[in-house]
Amino acid sequence: MSPRFGSFSNPFDRLLALQRELDRSFDNPLGIDLGLGGRGVFPSVNVFQDQEGYLITVEVPGVPPEKVKVETNGQTLTISGEREKPNVEGASHHRRERESGRFSRSFTLPSTLDAQATYKHGVLSIRVPLKAAAKPRQIEVQAA
């Protein structure tokens, strides 16, 4: 058996591993590593920019807010946490599509960060306003 699929005691786990591998192959048919982004990365993140700054939304359903950590260090914003694996006593998985375990995503933004975070209905929203010096502005041209 290929090490990619590991050794599973349950044949359904083998089928799920095969399904994930097929999904990965179809998502990236050339096998090029495009980094940590795109479909299937846990958790899913959207980053928007407007004139006021950045809005980062992170989908973390099933993760309580106290298990999510947002840190800034210079220009780097790091979001980390943990989604616990559901434990249903006396049951086995029929289908499991929601990832569980620890996660960490980091983003480098063009200015020093001063972020505010809110959590509502499983979505973490982080607002990173632009510093006054970084906002677009009209520069007056002086005659010499």
C-alpha positions as CSV (number, residue, x, y, z in Angstrom):
1,M,0.0,0.0,0.0
2,S,1.2,3.5,-0.8
3,P,2.4,5.5,2.2
4,R,0.3,8.4,0.9
5,F,-2.8,6.5,1.9
6,G,-1.3,5.0,5.1
7,S,-2.7,1.9,6.7
8,F,-6.3,2.2,7.7
9,S,-8.2,-0.4,9.7
10,N,-11.5,0.8,8.3
11,P,-12.1,0.3,4.5
12,F,-14.2,3.5,4.5
13,D,-11.2,5.5,5.7
14,R,-9.2,4.2,2.8
15,L,-12.0,5.3,0.4
16,L,-12.1,8.7,2.0
17,A,-8.3,9.0,1.6
18,L,-8.6,8.0,-2.0
19,Q,-11.4,10.6,-2.5
20,R,-9.2,13.3,-1.0
21,E,-6.3,12.4,-3.2
22,L,-8.5,12.4,-6.4
23,D,-9.9,15.8,-5.4
24,R,-6.4,17.1,-4.9
25,S,-5.3,15.8,-8.3
26,F,-8.3,17.4,-10.0
27,D,-7.7,20.7,-8.2
28,N,-4.1,20.8,-9.3
29,P,-3.6,18.6,-12.4
30,L,-0.1,19.8,-13.1
31,G,1.1,19.0,-9.6
32,I,2.5,22.6,-9.1
33,D,2.7,23.7,-5.4
34,L,0.8,27.0,-5.3
35,G,1.4,27.5,-1.6
36,L,-1.1,27.7,1.2
37,G,-4.1,29.1,-0.5
38,G,-7.0,28.1,-2.7
39,R,-9.7,25.5,-2.3
40,G,-9.3,22.9,0.4
41,V,-7.0,24.9,2.7
42,F,-8.2,24.9,6.3
43,P,-9.7,27.3,7.3
44,S,-10.9,29.2,4.2
45,V,-9.9,32.8,4.2
46,N,-10.9,35.9,2.1
47,V,-8.8,39.1,2.1
48,F,-10.4,42.3,0.9
49,Q,-8.8,45.7,0.5
50,D,-10.7,49.0,0.4
51,Q,-9.7,52.7,1.0
52,E,-9.9,52.2,4.7
53,G,-7.7,49.1,4.9
54,Y,-8.1,45.3,4.9
55,L,-10.9,43.0,5.9
56,I,-10.0,39.4,6.4
57,T,-12.8,36.9,6.9
58,V,-12.0,33.4,8.2
59,E,-14.5,30.5,8.1
60,V,-14.2,28.6,11.4
61,P,-17.6,27.0,12.1
62,G,-17.5,24.7,15.0
63,V,-14.5,26.4,16.5
64,P,-15.4,28.4,19.7
65,P,-14.0,31.9,19.8
66,E,-11.8,31.0,22.8
67,K,-10.0,28.5,20.6
68,V,-9.1,31.1,18.0
69,K,-6.0,33.3,18.4
70,V,-5.1,36.4,16.3
71,E,-1.6,37.8,16.6
72,T,0.3,40.6,14.9
73,N,4.1,40.9,14.6
74,G,5.2,43.8,12.5
75,Q,3.6,43.3,9.1
76,T,2.5,39.7,9.8
77,L,-0.9,38.7,10.9
78,T,-1.3,35.1,12.2
79,I,-4.6,33.3,12.8
80,S,-4.4,30.0,14.7
81,G,-6.6,27.7,16.6
82,E,-8.0,24.3,16.9
83,R,-11.2,22.5,15.8
84,E,-11.8,19.4,17.8
85,K,-12.8,16.2,16.1
86,P,-16.4,15.4,16.9
87,N,-16.8,12.3,19.0
88,V,-20.1,10.6,18.6
89,E,-20.1,7.6,21.0
90,G,-20.9,4.3,19.3
91,A,-20.9,5.7,15.8
92,S,-18.5,5.7,12.8
93,H,-18.2,8.3,10.1
94,H,-20.4,7.9,7.1
95,R,-18.9,11.1,5.5
96,R,-16.4,13.6,7.0
97,E,-15.8,16.8,5.0
98,R,-15.0,19.3,7.8
99,E,-11.4,19.3,8.7
100,S,-10.4,19.1,12.4
101,G,-7.2,19.7,14.3
102,R,-4.8,22.6,14.7
103,F,-4.6,25.3,12.1
104,S,-2.4,28.4,11.4
105,R,-2.6,30.9,8.6
106,S,-0.2,33.9,8.2
107,F,-0.5,36.9,6.0
108,T,2.0,39.7,5.3
109,L,0.4,43.1,4.8
110,P,2.1,46.3,3.6
111,S,2.0,48.2,6.8
112,T,2.4,47.8,10.6
113,L,-0.8,46.3,11.9
114,D,-3.4,47.5,14.3
115,A,-6.2,44.9,14.0
116,Q,-9.6,44.5,15.5
117,A,-11.3,41.0,15.5
118,T,-15.0,40.0,15.8
119,Y,-16.5,36.5,15.7
120,K,-20.1,35.9,14.6
121,H,-21.9,32.7,13.4
122,G,-18.6,30.8,12.8
123,V,-17.0,33.6,10.8
124,L,-14.0,35.5,12.2
125,S,-13.7,39.1,10.8
126,I,-10.5,41.0,11.2
127,R,-10.4,44.7,10.3
128,V,-6.9,46.1,9.7
129,P,-7.1,49.8,9.1
130,L,-4.4,51.6,7.0
131,K,-2.2,53.9,8.9
132,A,-2.7,57.6,7.9
133,A,0.7,57.6,6.2
134,A,-0.3,54.6,4.1
135,K,-3.6,55.9,2.8
136,P,-3.6,57.3,-0.7
137,R,-3.5,61.0,-0.8
138,Q,-2.9,63.9,-3.2
139,I,0.6,65.3,-3.2
140,E,0.9,69.0,-4.0
141,V,3.6,69.8,-6.5
142,Q,5.6,72.8,-5.5
143,A,7.2,75.1,-8.1
144,A,11.0,75.3,-7.7
